[in-house]
């Protein structure tokens, strides 16, 4: 699943560690989501969407990848 | 405390809890085995023989506590690693069981726990690498 997490994080000039802290997950998890190696749970996807003030489908795109 | 510091603190606490439990388990196995062998007719030998179960129980509780502290990806990694170690341990122990029928020396099933722990560590390394 593709996502815009790296772009959104870069726009706010946050490091992966900073974003991880705001989401309450490890930096490894943020990195795995950004590189498309891990798809977050629905609660975490909602937390990410709320943090960036967007809808989930504006951040995550299931069209171009497997899950 | 930052998330990173919290994660490191949790990991450190887990290593201490789990490591102390496993060290105590190992020492208890050695001591209880020696006592049971040297007092093979004593009535208390059954109680002494199962003493290693106590530190093993603490190790189990440490694992369960750590699983609750992990974030969702790390929990998934641990679950996959535990699945790998459980199935690989079953396969290896069954394989050796058949080889015993063919003449290889009998091994104590006490080796199963250390084998499972080693394979769990291997499973964590292999699974974690897939998400890096």
N, CA and C atoms of all chains as a GROMACS GRO file, in nm:
protein
  597
    1UNK      N    1   0.085  -0.120   0.000
    1UNK     CA    2   0.000   0.000   0.000
    1UNK      C    3   0.089   0.125   0.000
    2UNK      N    4   0.063   0.214  -0.096
    2UNK     CA    5   0.139   0.340  -0.101
    2UNK      C    6   0.087   0.437   0.004
    3UNK      N    7   0.174   0.527   0.046
    3UNK     CA    8   0.128   0.630   0.140
    3UNK      C    9   0.212   0.757   0.128
    4UNK      N   10   0.159   0.863   0.182
    4UNK     CA   11   0.222   0.996   0.173
    4UNK      C   12   0.293   1.034   0.303
    5UNK      N   13   0.317   0.937   0.387
    5UNK     CA   14   0.367   0.969   0.521
    5UNK      C   15   0.502   1.041   0.518
    6UNK      N   16   0.592   0.993   0.432
    6UNK     CA   17   0.725   1.056   0.427
    6UNK      C   18   0.714   1.202   0.381
    7UNK      N   19   0.627   1.226   0.282
    7UNK     CA   20   0.608   1.362   0.230
    7UNK      C   21   0.550   1.452   0.338
    8UNK      N   22   0.446   1.404   0.405
    8UNK     CA   23   0.380   1.483   0.510
    8UNK      C   24   0.476   1.511   0.626
    9UNK      N   25   0.555   1.413   0.660
    9UNK     CA   26   0.652   1.431   0.768
    9UNK      C   27   0.758   1.534   0.728
   10UNK      N   28   0.802   1.525   0.602
   10UNK     CA   29   0.905   1.618   0.554
   10UNK      C   30   0.851   1.761   0.552
   11UNK      N   31   0.722   1.776   0.517
   11UNK     CA   32   0.661   1.911   0.515
   11UNK      C   33   0.665   1.975   0.653
   12UNK      N   34   0.655   1.895   0.755
   12UNK     CA   35   0.658   1.948   0.893
   12UNK      C   36   0.798   1.945   0.952
   13UNK      N   37   0.894   1.900   0.875
   13UNK     CA   38   1.034   1.892   0.918
   13UNK      C   39   1.051   1.810   1.046
   14UNK      N   40   0.976   1.702   1.051
   14UNK     CA   41   0.989   1.611   1.164
   14UNK      C   42   1.082   1.497   1.126
   15UNK      N   43   1.160   1.452   1.222
   15UNK     CA   44   1.238   1.330   1.200
   15UNK      C   45   1.146   1.211   1.221
   16UNK      N   46   1.193   1.093   1.179
   16UNK     CA   47   1.114   0.972   1.204
   16UNK      C   48   1.092   0.951   1.353
   17UNK      N   49   1.196   0.984   1.431
   17UNK     CA   50   1.184   0.967   1.576
   17UNK      C   51   1.079   1.060   1.635
   18UNK      N   52   1.076   1.186   1.584
   18UNK     CA   53   0.975   1.281   1.633
   18UNK      C   54   0.834   1.233   1.600
   19UNK      N   55   0.816   1.187   1.476
   19UNK     CA   56   0.684   1.138   1.436
   19UNK      C   57   0.646   1.015   1.518
   20UNK      N   58   0.744   0.928   1.539
   20UNK     CA   59   0.717   0.808   1.619
   20UNK      C   60   0.670   0.845   1.759
   21UNK      N   61   0.736   0.947   1.814
   21UNK     CA   62   0.699   0.991   1.949
   21UNK      C   63   0.556   1.044   1.952
   22UNK      N   64   0.520   1.122   1.850
   22UNK     CA   65   0.384   1.178   1.844
   22UNK      C   66   0.279   1.069   1.824
   23UNK      N   67   0.318   0.960   1.757
   23UNK     CA   68   0.222   0.852   1.730
   23UNK      C   69   0.223   0.745   1.839
   24UNK      N   70   0.324   0.749   1.925
   24UNK     CA   71   0.333   0.648   2.030
   24UNK      C   72   0.377   0.513   1.979
   25UNK      N   73   0.460   0.515   1.873
   25UNK     CA   74   0.515   0.389   1.821
   25UNK      C   75   0.667   0.403   1.812
   26UNK      N   76   0.734   0.296   1.769
   26UNK     CA   77   0.879   0.302   1.756
   26UNK      C   78   0.918   0.365   1.622
   27UNK      N   79   1.044   0.412   1.614
   27UNK     CA   80   1.093   0.469   1.488
   27UNK      C   81   1.094   0.363   1.379
   28UNK      N   82   1.122   0.239   1.420
   28UNK     CA   83   1.121   0.126   1.325
   28UNK      C   84   0.984   0.115   1.257
   29UNK      N   85   0.877   0.138   1.334
   29UNK     CA   86   0.742   0.127   1.278
   29UNK      C   87   0.717   0.238   1.176
   30UNK      N   88   0.757   0.361   1.209
   30UNK     CA   89   0.741   0.473   1.116
   30UNK      C   90   0.817   0.445   0.988
   31UNK      N   91   0.939   0.397   1.001
   31UNK     CA   92   1.020   0.368   0.883
   31UNK      C   93   0.956   0.258   0.798
   32UNK      N   94   0.905   0.153   0.863
   32UNK     CA   95   0.843   0.042   0.789
   32UNK      C   96   0.717   0.088   0.716
   33UNK      N   97   0.642   0.180   0.778
   33UNK     CA   98   0.522   0.232   0.710
   33UNK      C   99   0.563   0.318   0.590
   34UNK      N  100   0.662   0.406   0.612
   34UNK     CA  101   0.705   0.495   0.504
   34UNK      C  102   0.758   0.419   0.383
   35UNK      N  103   0.828   0.310   0.409
   35UNK     CA  104   0.885   0.234   0.298
   35UNK      C  105   0.788   0.132   0.240
   36UNK      N  106   0.665   0.130   0.294
   36UNK     CA  107   0.562   0.040   0.242
   36UNK      C  108   0.580  -0.105   0.282
   37UNK      N  109   0.667  -0.129   0.382
   37UNK     CA  110   0.690  -0.268   0.424
   37UNK      C  111   0.588  -0.312   0.529
   38UNK      N  112   0.521  -0.215   0.587
   38UNK     CA  113   0.422  -0.250   0.689
   38UNK      C  114   0.302  -0.157   0.675
   39UNK      N  115   0.182  -0.217   0.673
   39UNK     CA  116   0.059  -0.139   0.670
   39UNK      C  117   0.006  -0.125   0.812
   40UNK      N  118  -0.019  -0.002   0.857
   40UNK     CA  119  -0.060   0.017   0.996
   40UNK      C  120  -0.200  -0.038   1.021
   41UNK      N  121  -0.228  -0.063   1.149
   41UNK     CA  122  -0.363  -0.103   1.188
   41UNK      C  123  -0.458   0.014   1.164
   42UNK      N  124  -0.587  -0.013   1.165
   42UNK     CA  125  -0.685   0.094   1.145
   42UNK      C  126  -0.675   0.202   1.254
   43UNK      N  127  -0.664   0.165   1.382
   43UNK     CA  128  -0.648   0.271   1.485
   43UNK      C  129  -0.525   0.359   1.462
   44UNK      N  130  -0.412   0.296   1.423
   44UNK     CA  131  -0.291   0.376   1.399
   44UNK      C  132  -0.309   0.463   1.275
   45UNK      N  133  -0.375   0.410   1.172
   45UNK     CA  134  -0.400   0.490   1.051
   45UNK      C  135  -0.487   0.612   1.085
   46UNK      N  136  -0.586   0.594   1.172
   46UNK     CA  137  -0.670   0.706   1.214
   46UNK      C  138  -0.587   0.808   1.293
   47UNK      N  139  -0.499   0.757   1.379
   47UNK     CA  140  -0.412   0.848   1.458
   47UNK      C  141  -0.324   0.930   1.364
   48UNK      N  142  -0.268   0.864   1.262
   48UNK     CA  143  -0.183   0.934   1.164
   48UNK      C  144  -0.265   1.040   1.090
   49UNK      N  145  -0.385   1.001   1.047
   49UNK     CA  146  -0.469   1.095   0.973
   49UNK      C  147  -0.505   1.216   1.060
   50UNK      N  148  -0.540   1.192   1.185
   50UNK     CA  149  -0.575   1.302   1.276
   50UNK      C  150  -0.456   1.394   1.298
   51UNK      N  151  -0.338   1.334   1.313
   51UNK     CA  152  -0.217   1.413   1.339
   51UNK      C  153  -0.190   1.510   1.224
   52UNK      N  154  -0.212   1.465   1.101
   52UNK     CA  155  -0.185   1.549   0.985
   52UNK      C  156  -0.309   1.624   0.935
   53UNK      N  157  -0.422   1.609   1.005
   53UNK     CA  158  -0.545   1.680   0.968
   53UNK      C  159  -0.598   1.638   0.833
   54UNK      N  160  -0.585   1.511   0.801
   54UNK     CA  161  -0.632   1.461   0.670
   54UNK      C  162  -0.718   1.337   0.691
   55UNK      N  163  -0.786   1.297   0.581
   55UNK     CA  164  -0.859   1.172   0.586
   55UNK      C  165  -0.763   1.057   0.554
   56UNK      N  166  -0.798   0.938   0.600
   56UNK     CA  167  -0.708   0.823   0.580
   56UNK      C  168  -0.678   0.802   0.433
   57UNK      N  169  -0.780   0.813   0.348
   57UNK     CA  170  -0.758   0.784   0.206
   57UNK      C  171  -0.675   0.892   0.136
   58UNK      N  172  -0.656   1.006   0.202
   58UNK     CA  173  -0.566   1.108   0.146
   58UNK      C  174  -0.420   1.073   0.175
   59UNK      N  175  -0.398   0.986   0.274
   59UNK     CA  176  -0.262   0.947   0.311
   59UNK      C  177  -0.226   0.809   0.257
   60UNK      N  178  -0.322   0.718   0.267
   60UNK     CA  179  -0.296   0.578   0.225
   60UNK      C  180  -0.373   0.546   0.098
   61UNK      N  181  -0.301   0.484   0.004
   61UNK     CA  182  -0.361   0.448  -0.124
   61UNK      C  183  -0.346   0.298  -0.145
   62UNK      N  184  -0.454   0.223  -0.133
   62UNK     CA  185  -0.443   0.078  -0.146
   62UNK      C  186  -0.435   0.030  -0.291
   63UNK      N  187  -0.447   0.122  -0.387
   63UNK     CA  188  -0.463   0.080  -0.527
   63UNK      C  189  -0.339   0.015  -0.585
   64UNK      N  190  -0.220   0.063  -0.544
   64UNK     CA  191  -0.099   0.022  -0.616
   64UNK      C  192  -0.014  -0.081  -0.544
   65UNK      N  193  -0.066  -0.143  -0.440
   65UNK     CA  194   0.020  -0.237  -0.370
   65UNK      C  195  -0.059  -0.345  -0.303
   66UNK      N  196   0.014  -0.446  -0.255
   66UNK     CA  197  -0.050  -0.549  -0.176
   66UNK      C  198  -0.046  -0.508  -0.031
   67UNK      N  199  -0.103  -0.588   0.057
   67UNK     CA  200  -0.111  -0.544   0.197
   67UNK      C  201  -0.034  -0.632   0.292
   68UNK      N  202   0.957   1.177   2.962
   68UNK     CA  203   1.043   1.079   2.898
   68UNK      C  204   0.999   1.059   2.752
   69UNK      N  205   1.093   1.063   2.658
   69UNK     CA  206   1.056   1.047   2.518
   69UNK      C  207   1.019   0.903   2.489
   70UNK      N  208   0.954   0.886   2.370
   70UNK     CA  209   0.912   0.750   2.331
   70UNK      C  210   1.032   0.657   2.321
   71UNK      N  211   1.141   0.714   2.264
   71UNK     CA  212   1.262   0.631   2.246
   71UNK      C  213   1.318   0.587   2.381
   72UNK      N  214   1.322   0.682   2.476
   72UNK     CA  215   1.373   0.648   2.609
   72UNK      C  216   1.281   0.547   2.678
   73UNK      N  217   1.150   0.565   2.656
   73UNK     CA  218   1.054   0.471   2.716
   73UNK      C  219   1.074   0.331   2.658
   74UNK      N  220   1.092   0.324   2.525
   74UNK     CA  221   1.113   0.194   2.461
   74UNK      C  222   1.242   0.128   2.511
   75UNK      N  223   1.348   0.211   2.522
   75UNK     CA  224   1.475   0.157   2.570
   75UNK      C  225   1.463   0.110   2.715
   76UNK      N  226   1.389   0.188   2.796
   76UNK     CA  227   1.371   0.149   2.937
   76UNK      C  228   1.292   0.019   2.946
   77UNK      N  229   1.187   0.007   2.863
   77UNK     CA  230   1.108  -0.116   2.863
   77UNK      C  231   1.195  -0.236   2.821
   78UNK      N  232   1.276  -0.214   2.716
   78UNK     CA  233   1.360  -0.324   2.665
   78UNK      C  234   1.461  -0.366   2.771
   79UNK      N  235   1.519  -0.263   2.839
   79UNK     CA  236   1.619  -0.293   2.943
   79UNK      C  237   1.555  -0.372   3.057
   80UNK      N  238   1.434  -0.327   3.097
   80UNK     CA  239   1.364  -0.396   3.207
   80UNK      C  240   1.332  -0.540   3.167
   81UNK      N  241   1.291  -0.557   3.041
   81UNK     CA  242   1.259  -0.692   2.994
   81UNK      C  243   1.382  -0.780   2.994
   82UNK      N  244   1.494  -0.727   2.944
   82UNK     CA  245   1.617  -0.807   2.938
   82UNK      C  246   1.659  -0.850   3.079
   83UNK      N  247   1.646  -0.755   3.174
   83UNK     CA  248   1.684  -0.788   3.312
   83UNK      C  249   1.589  -0.895   3.368
   84UNK      N  250   1.459  -0.874   3.352
   84UNK     CA  251   1.361  -0.970   3.407
   84UNK      C  252   1.377  -1.108   3.343
   85UNK      N  253   1.385  -1.108   3.209
   85UNK     CA  254   1.393  -1.236   3.138
   85UNK      C  255   1.528  -1.304   3.163
   86UNK      N  256   1.635  -1.224   3.157
   86UNK     CA  257   1.770  -1.279   3.178
   86UNK      C  258   1.785  -1.338   3.318
   87UNK      N  259   1.735  -1.266   3.419
   87UNK     CA  260   1.745  -1.316   3.556
   87UNK      C  261   1.665  -1.445   3.571
   88UNK      N  262   1.549  -1.451   3.509
   88UNK     CA  263   1.465  -1.571   3.518
   88UNK      C  264   1.534  -1.690   3.452
   89UNK      N  265   1.594  -1.668   3.334
   89UNK     CA  266   1.658  -1.778   3.263
   89UNK      C  267   1.785  -1.824   3.337
   90UNK      N  268   1.861  -1.729   3.392
   90UNK     CA  269   1.980  -1.766   3.470
   90UNK      C  270   1.939  -1.849   3.592
   91UNK      N  271   1.834  -1.803   3.660
   91UNK     CA  272   1.785  -1.877   3.777
   91UNK      C  273   1.734  -2.014   3.736
   92UNK      N  274   1.665  -2.019   3.620
   92UNK     CA  275   1.615  -2.147   3.570
   92UNK      C  276   1.730  -2.244   3.547
   93UNK      N  277   1.836  -2.196   3.480
   93UNK     CA  278   1.950  -2.281   3.450
   93UNK      C  279   2.015  -2.334   3.578
   94UNK      N  280   2.035  -2.241   3.674
   94UNK     CA  281   2.097  -2.282   3.801
   94UNK      C  282   2.007  -2.382   3.873
   95UNK      N  283   1.877  -2.359   3.870
   95UNK     CA  284   1.784  -2.447   3.940
   95UNK      C  285   1.781  -2.586   3.877
   96UNK      N  286   1.789  -2.590   3.743
   96UNK     CA  287   1.792  -2.721   3.674
   96UNK      C  288   1.914  -2.801   3.719
   97UNK      N  289   2.030  -2.733   3.722
   97UNK     CA  290   2.154  -2.802   3.759
   97UNK      C  291   2.146  -2.853   3.904
   98UNK      N  292   2.103  -2.763   3.994
   98UNK     CA  293   2.099  -2.798   4.136
   98UNK      C  294   1.993  -2.906   4.163
   99UNK      N  295   1.874  -2.888   4.109
   99UNK     CA  296   1.767  -2.985   4.137
   99UNK      C  297   1.800  -3.122   4.077
  100UNK      N  298   1.860  -3.122   3.957
  100UNK     CA  299   1.898  -3.250   3.895
  100UNK      C  300   1.999  -3.324   3.983
  101UNK      N  301   2.099  -3.248   4.032
  101UNK     CA  302   2.200  -3.311   4.117
  101UNK      C  303   2.138  -3.365   4.245
  102UNK      N  304   2.047  -3.288   4.305
  102UNK     CA  305   1.984  -3.331   4.430
  102UNK      C  306   1.896  -3.454   4.408
  103UNK      N  307   1.823  -3.455   4.298
  103UNK     CA  308   1.734  -3.569   4.272
  103UNK      C  309   1.817  -3.696   4.246
  104UNK      N  310   1.931  -3.679   4.175
  104UNK     CA  311   2.016  -3.796   4.147
  104UNK      C  312   2.080  -3.851   4.275
  105UNK      N  313   2.120  -3.758   4.363
  105UNK     CA  314   2.189  -3.804   4.484
  105UNK      C  315   2.093  -3.851   4.594
  106UNK      N  316   1.965  -3.818   4.581
  106UNK     CA  317   1.864  -3.862   4.680
  106UNK      C  318   1.747  -3.927   4.605
  107UNK      N  319   1.777  -4.031   4.530
  107UNK     CA  320   1.676  -4.087   4.439
  107UNK      C  321   1.560  -4.156   4.511
  108UNK      N  322   1.574  -4.178   4.643
  108UNK     CA  323   1.465  -4.244   4.717
  108UNK      C  324   1.392  -4.148   4.810
  109UNK      N  325   1.438  -4.024   4.818
  109UNK     CA  326   1.376  -3.930   4.913
  109UNK      C  327   1.235  -3.893   4.869
  110UNK      N  328   1.149  -3.870   4.967
  110UNK     CA  329   1.009  -3.834   4.935
  110UNK      C  330   0.999  -3.695   4.872
  111UNK      N  331   1.094  -3.607   4.906
  111UNK     CA  332   1.084  -3.468   4.859
  111UNK      C  333   1.140  -3.451   4.717
  112UNK      N  334   1.188  -3.560   4.657
  112UNK     CA  335   1.256  -3.546   4.526
  112UNK      C  336   1.162  -3.491   4.418
  113UNK      N  337   1.032  -3.520   4.431
  113UNK     CA  338   0.940  -3.470   4.328
  113UNK      C  339   0.927  -3.317   4.335
  114UNK      N  340   0.920  -3.266   4.460
  114UNK     CA  341   0.910  -3.120   4.478
  114UNK      C  342   1.036  -3.051   4.425
  115UNK      N  343   1.152  -3.111   4.455
  115UNK     CA  344   1.279  -3.052   4.410
  115UNK      C  345   1.291  -3.061   4.257
  116UNK      N  346   1.243  -3.171   4.200
  116UNK     CA  347   1.256  -3.191   4.055
  116UNK      C  348   1.181  -3.084   3.975
  117UNK      N  349   1.070  -3.035   4.029
  117UNK     CA  350   0.991  -2.936   3.954
  117UNK      C  351   1.026  -2.792   3.992
  118UNK      N  352   1.127  -2.774   4.078
  118UNK     CA  353   1.166  -2.637   4.117
  118UNK      C  354   1.196  -2.545   3.998
  119UNK      N  355   1.261  -2.595   3.891
  119UNK     CA  356   1.289  -2.505   3.776
  119UNK      C  357   1.165  -2.443   3.714
  120UNK      N  358   1.050  -2.501   3.742
  120UNK     CA  359   0.926  -2.445   3.685
  120UNK      C  360   0.901  -2.304   3.739
  121UNK      N  361   0.944  -2.279   3.864
  121UNK     CA  362   0.918  -2.147   3.925
  121UNK      C  363   0.986  -2.034   3.847
  122UNK      N  364   1.121  -2.039   3.826
  122UNK     CA  365   1.181  -1.933   3.744
  122UNK      C  366   1.132  -1.932   3.600
  123UNK      N  367   1.096  -2.051   3.547
  123UNK     CA  368   1.041  -2.056   3.411
  123UNK      C  369   0.910  -1.977   3.405
  124UNK      N  370   0.832  -1.987   3.512
  124UNK     CA  371   0.705  -1.912   3.519
  124UNK      C  372   0.733  -1.761   3.519
  125UNK      N  373   0.837  -1.719   3.592
  125UNK     CA  374   0.873  -1.576   3.591
  125UNK      C  375   0.919  -1.531   3.452
  126UNK      N  376   0.990  -1.619   3.382
  126UNK     CA  377   1.031  -1.587   3.245
  126UNK      C  378   0.909  -1.569   3.156
  127UNK      N  379   0.812  -1.659   3.172
  127UNK     CA  380   0.688  -1.650   3.094
  127UNK      C  381   0.615  -1.519   3.122
  128UNK      N  382   0.608  -1.481   3.251
  128UNK     CA  383   0.540  -1.356   3.287
  128UNK      C  384   0.614  -1.236   3.228
  129UNK      N  385   0.749  -1.242   3.228
  129UNK     CA  386   0.828  -1.133   3.170
  129UNK      C  387   0.798  -1.118   3.022
  130UNK      N  388   0.786  -1.231   2.952
  130UNK     CA  389   0.755  -1.228   2.808
  130UNK      C  390   0.617  -1.167   2.785
  131UNK      N  391   0.519  -1.210   2.865
  131UNK     CA  392   0.382  -1.159   2.848
  131UNK      C  393   0.376  -1.009   2.877
  132UNK      N  394   0.449  -0.964   2.981
  132UNK     CA  395   0.452  -0.820   3.012
  132UNK      C  396   0.514  -0.742   2.897
  133UNK      N  397   0.623  -0.797   2.841
  133UNK     CA  398   0.691  -0.727   2.732
  133UNK      C  399   0.602  -0.720   2.608
  134UNK      N  400   0.529  -0.828   2.578
  134UNK     CA  401   0.441  -0.827   2.461
  134UNK      C  402   0.335  -0.717   2.472
  135UNK      N  403   0.289  -0.691   2.596
  135UNK     CA  404   0.188  -0.586   2.614
  135UNK      C  405   0.246  -0.447   2.597
  136UNK      N  406   0.379  -0.433   2.622
  136UNK     CA  407   0.443  -0.301   2.612
  136UNK      C  408   0.478  -0.265   2.468
  137UNK      N  409   0.485  -0.364   2.380
  137UNK     CA  410   0.536  -0.340   2.244
  137UNK      C  411   0.437  -0.264   2.158
  138UNK      N  412   0.487  -0.195   2.057
  138UNK     CA  413   0.396  -0.133   1.960
  138UNK      C  414   0.353  -0.240   1.858
  139UNK      N  415   0.261  -0.203   1.768
  139UNK     CA  416   0.194  -0.306   1.688
  139UNK      C  417   0.288  -0.379   1.592
  140UNK      N  418   0.385  -0.309   1.536
  140UNK     CA  419   0.477  -0.378   1.445
  140UNK      C  420   0.566  -0.476   1.519
  141UNK      N  421   0.620  -0.431   1.632
  141UNK     CA  422   0.709  -0.519   1.708
  141UNK      C  423   0.631  -0.639   1.760
  142UNK      N  424   0.503  -0.618   1.796
  142UNK     CA  425   0.420  -0.729   1.841
  142UNK      C  426   0.400  -0.830   1.727
  143UNK      N  427   0.381  -0.779   1.608
  143UNK     CA  428   0.367  -0.867   1.491
  143UNK      C  429   0.495  -0.946   1.466
  144UNK      N  430   0.610  -0.877   1.479
  144UNK     CA  431   0.739  -0.944   1.462
  144UNK      C  432   0.755  -1.056   1.563
  145UNK      N  433   0.722  -1.025   1.690
  145UNK     CA  434   0.736  -1.126   1.795
  145UNK      C  435   0.642  -1.244   1.771
  146UNK      N  436   0.520  -1.216   1.725
  146UNK     CA  437   0.424  -1.323   1.699
  146UNK      C  438   0.475  -1.415   1.589
  147UNK      N  439   0.528  -1.356   1.481
  147UNK     CA  440   0.581  -1.437   1.372
  147UNK      C  441   0.701  -1.518   1.418
  148UNK      N  442   0.786  -1.456   1.502
  148UNK     CA  443   0.905  -1.526   1.551
  148UNK      C  444   0.865  -1.641   1.644
  149UNK      N  445   0.764  -1.618   1.728
  149UNK     CA  446   0.717  -1.724   1.817
  149UNK      C  447   0.656  -1.838   1.735
  150UNK      N  448   0.582  -1.803   1.630
  150UNK     CA  449   0.527  -1.906   1.542
  150UNK      C  450   0.637  -1.988   1.476
  151UNK      N  451   0.742  -1.917   1.430
  151UNK     CA  452   0.856  -1.985   1.369
  151UNK      C  453   0.924  -2.078   1.468
  152UNK      N  454   0.950  -2.027   1.591
  152UNK     CA  455   1.022  -2.110   1.688
  152UNK      C  456   0.937  -2.229   1.731
  153UNK      N  457   0.806  -2.210   1.745
  153UNK     CA  458   0.720  -2.322   1.786
  153UNK      C  459   0.718  -2.432   1.680
  154UNK      N  460   0.700  -2.393   1.554
  154UNK     CA  461   0.693  -2.494   1.449
  154UNK      C  462   0.830  -2.558   1.423
  155UNK      N  463   0.935  -2.476   1.424
  155UNK     CA  464   1.069  -2.530   1.399
  155UNK      C  465   1.111  -2.623   1.513
  156UNK      N  466   1.079  -2.586   1.638
  156UNK     CA  467   1.112  -2.672   1.751
  156UNK      C  468   1.037  -2.805   1.740
  157UNK      N  469   0.910  -2.799   1.704
  157UNK     CA  470   0.832  -2.922   1.688
  157UNK      C  471   0.894  -3.011   1.581
  158UNK      N  472   0.928  -2.950   1.469
  158UNK     CA  473   0.984  -3.026   1.358
  158UNK      C  474   1.117  -3.091   1.397
  159UNK      N  475   1.205  -3.011   1.462
  159UNK     CA  476   1.336  -3.063   1.500
  159UNK      C  477   1.325  -3.172   1.605
  160UNK      N  478   1.237  -3.152   1.705
  160UNK     CA  479   1.225  -3.252   1.811
  160UNK      C  480   1.165  -3.381   1.756
  161UNK      N  481   1.069  -3.370   1.665
  161UNK     CA  482   1.012  -3.490   1.603
  161UNK      C  483   1.116  -3.562   1.518
  162UNK      N  484   1.192  -3.481   1.443
  162UNK     CA  485   1.296  -3.541   1.358
  162UNK      C  486   1.396  -3.618   1.442
  163UNK      N  487   1.439  -3.555   1.554
  163UNK     CA  488   1.538  -3.625   1.638
  163UNK      C  489   1.474  -3.747   1.703
  164UNK      N  490   1.346  -3.737   1.737
  164UNK     CA  491   1.276  -3.853   1.794
  164UNK      C  492   1.281  -3.972   1.700
  165UNK      N  493   1.260  -3.948   1.573
  165UNK     CA  494   1.268  -4.057   1.475
  165UNK      C  495   1.411  -4.109   1.462
  166UNK      N  496   1.508  -4.017   1.470
  166UNK     CA  497   1.648  -4.060   1.461
  166UNK      C  498   1.687  -4.144   1.584
  167UNK      N  499   1.626  -4.114   1.698
  167UNK     CA  500   1.651  -4.196   1.818
  167UNK      C  501   1.606  -4.340   1.794
  168UNK      N  502   1.493  -4.354   1.724
  168UNK     CA  503   1.445  -4.489   1.691
  168UNK      C  504   1.547  -4.563   1.606
  169UNK      N  505   1.624  -4.485   1.528
  169UNK     CA  506   1.724  -4.547   1.439
  169UNK      C  507   1.858  -4.568   1.509
  170UNK      N  508   1.868  -4.523   1.636
  170UNK     CA  509   1.990  -4.554   1.710
  170UNK      C  510   2.067  -4.438   1.768
  171UNK      N  511   2.028  -4.314   1.736
  171UNK     CA  512   2.100  -4.202   1.797
  171UNK      C  513   2.071  -4.197   1.947
  172UNK      N  514   2.165  -4.142   2.026
  172UNK     CA  515   2.145  -4.141   2.173
  172UNK      C  516   2.021  -4.061   2.214
  173UNK      N  517   1.957  -4.107   2.321
  173UNK     CA  518   1.838  -4.038   2.371
  173UNK      C  519   1.879  -3.906   2.436
  174UNK      N  520   1.806  -3.801   2.407
  174UNK     CA  521   1.830  -3.671   2.469
  174UNK      C  522   1.712  -3.637   2.559
  175UNK      N  523   1.741  -3.562   2.667
  175UNK     CA  524   1.634  -3.519   2.757
  175UNK      C  525   1.548  -3.413   2.688
  176UNK      N  526   1.418  -3.416   2.716
  176UNK     CA  527   1.332  -3.314   2.656
  176UNK      C  528   1.355  -3.177   2.720
  177UNK      N  529   1.442  -3.171   2.823
  177UNK     CA  530   1.478  -3.041   2.881
  177UNK      C  531   1.551  -2.953   2.779
  178UNK      N  532   1.603  -3.016   2.672
  178UNK     CA  533   1.672  -2.940   2.568
  178UNK      C  534   1.574  -2.861   2.481
  179UNK      N  535   1.446  -2.895   2.491
  179UNK     CA  536   1.348  -2.831   2.403
  179UNK      C  537   1.336  -2.681   2.432
  180UNK      N  538   1.334  -2.644   2.561
  180UNK     CA  539   1.319  -2.502   2.594
  180UNK      C  540   1.436  -2.418   2.542
  181UNK      N  541   1.564  -2.458   2.570
  181UNK     CA  542   1.674  -2.378   2.513
  181UNK      C  543   1.669  -2.371   2.360
  182UNK      N  544   1.632  -2.484   2.297
  182UNK     CA  545   1.621  -2.486   2.150
  182UNK      C  546   1.517  -2.385   2.103
  183UNK      N  547   1.403  -2.385   2.173
  183UNK     CA  548   1.296  -2.294   2.134
  183UNK      C  549   1.338  -2.148   2.152
  184UNK      N  550   1.413  -2.120   2.260
  184UNK     CA  551   1.458  -1.982   2.284
  184UNK      C  552   1.555  -1.936   2.176
  185UNK      N  553   1.648  -2.026   2.139
  185UNK     CA  554   1.744  -1.991   2.033
  185UNK      C  555   1.671  -1.964   1.902
  186UNK      N  556   1.576  -2.053   1.869
  186UNK     CA  557   1.502  -2.037   1.744
  186UNK      C  558   1.413  -1.912   1.747
  187UNK      N  559   1.366  -1.877   1.864
  187UNK     CA  560   1.287  -1.754   1.878
  187UNK      C  561   1.375  -1.633   1.843
  188UNK      N  562   1.498  -1.633   1.897
  188UNK     CA  563   1.591  -1.525   1.865
  188UNK      C  564   1.622  -1.518   1.717
  189UNK      N  565   1.642  -1.635   1.656
  189UNK     CA  566   1.666  -1.640   1.512
  189UNK      C  567   1.545  -1.586   1.436
  190UNK      N  568   1.426  -1.627   1.482
  190UNK     CA  569   1.302  -1.581   1.418
  190UNK      C  570   1.285  -1.430   1.428
  191UNK      N  571   1.319  -1.372   1.543
  191UNK     CA  572   1.308  -1.226   1.560
  191UNK      C  573   1.403  -1.156   1.462
  192UNK      N  574   1.527  -1.205   1.454
  192UNK     CA  575   1.625  -1.142   1.364
  192UNK      C  576   1.579  -1.148   1.219
  193UNK      N  577   1.533  -1.267   1.178
  193UNK     CA  578   1.490  -1.284   1.038
  193UNK      C  579   1.367  -1.198   1.007
  194UNK      N  580   1.271  -1.197   1.099
  194UNK     CA  581   1.147  -1.122   1.074
  194UNK      C  582   1.173  -0.973   1.078
  195UNK      N  583   1.253  -0.927   1.176
  195UNK     CA  584   1.281  -0.784   1.188
  195UNK      C  585   1.350  -0.731   1.063
  196UNK      N  586   1.438  -0.813   1.005
  196UNK     CA  587   1.511  -0.770   0.886
  196UNK      C  588   1.416  -0.741   0.769
  197UNK      N  589   1.303  -0.810   0.768
  197UNK     CA  590   1.208  -0.790   0.658
  197UNK      C  591   1.142  -0.652   0.664
  198UNK      N  592   1.141  -0.590   0.783
  198UNK     CA  593   1.073  -0.460   0.798
  198UNK      C  594   1.174  -0.344   0.804
  199UNK      N  595   1.303  -0.371   0.778
  199UNK     CA  596   1.402  -0.263   0.784
  199UNK      C  597   1.438  -0.215   0.645
   0.00000   0.00000   0.00000
